Amino acid sequence: MQNFTFRNPTKIIFGEGQIAALDAEVPRNARVLITSGGGSITRNGVLAQVQAALGERVSFVFSGIEPNPTYETLMQACALAREKNVDFLLAVGGGSVVDGTKFIAAALKFNGEPWDILAKQIPVVDAVPFGSVLTLPATGSEMNSGSVVSHRAKGDKLFFASDATYPRFSVLDPTTTYSLPPKQVANGVVDAFVHVVEQYLTYPAGALVQDRFAEGLLLTLTEVGPKALAEPHNYEVRSNLMWTATLALNGLIGAGVPQDWATHMLGHELTALHGLDHAQTLAVVLPAMLGARRDQKRAKLLQYAERVWNITTGSEDERITAAIDATRAFFERMTVATRLRDYQIGRESIDTLIAKLQEHGMTALGEHGDVTLDVSRRVYELAV
């Protein structure tokens, strides 16, 4: 096992009715900006619960944060926050809203051009305090410090993280997910699954605890994912899905182990160029990535085949192929297509995608740093 330091300061408040706990978590004299997405929190009553819990605190609402939050929209939120002298942010929505709120929190305290936080990786040393009320289990952003933001004009989708951008708290009420469209539920399951895989499916590091945690999360997702589509008001299913998605990317299973993230980097370029949902890009890229790198990942692919998919017979190559096929089949069962052609994207896009990876310095990706542009091209070709 590798050396590591693990710290996660986010307080989790879990369960039905816990939105009321906001009254104890948000400072009494705070001026609060509630950030949200497309308006579902108004329709399903979550916003009304949040505002009731905030009571007489001064609050404002900024809506319209996209599924892939854009710099342009987030800067509008910054302008409103400054105009209203906001000193606390409350993200109410899914991972994109939380990601966007992290950027707003950082940008409001940043001395300079905020896009440089992502484009130049200038460290964030301070941020406006914020919490979240999660309504879509998927990204784990509610319990980590990372954020991904797109710049519409530049065609870029980039990542930043800082100790200053952990949520102070996150409220996880599974009942807020009951009204989610099936597509968003499916995307969330795929997103969480690939988050685990990026930290698990690398090479053996003697991290027995992290491996078993990761395998438990993957098994849980394969069990509850289809049920979440079939039984949208099953509290037990939604509870387990919500908590699994949070644990998938809160730092625990990634402590002391090598991590990959090449699938995410190639996926980001697909979102930036073609506007695919984040989870759709992951479902497309991961099976192709595993196929292209099956030799480098052989030992963990065999472990994955046995422990997650119960594949124990056949040659090593046959078991690896079966595990990759089972992964693809699971995504398809979750109704998320796994080929670029399913999204009307062909080989003609590959040159542009590779050029963007090069522009962003993504030329030595993966746990070994051996995912070169040639390997990335092969992955995109296999994904067609």
Secondary structure, DSSP 4 states (H G I P E B T S, - for coil): ---------PEEEESTTGGGGHHHHS-TT-EEEEE-SSSHHHHTSHHHHHHHHHTTSEEEEE----SS-BHHHHHHHHHHHHHTT--EEEEEESHHHHHHHHHHHHHTT-SS-TTHHHHS-PPP-----EEEEE-S-SS-GGGSSEEEEEETTTTEEEEEE-GGGS-SEEEE-GGGGTT--HHHHHHHHHHHHHHHHHHHSS---S-HHHHHHHHHHHHHHHHHHHHHHH-TT-HHHHHHHHHHHHHTTSSSTTTTS----HHHHHHHHHHHHH---HHHHHHHHHHHHHHHTTTTTHHHHHHHHHHHH---SS-HHHHHHHHHHHHHHHHHHTT---SGGGGT--GGGHHHHHHHHHHTT-SSBSTTS-B-HHHHHHHHHHH-
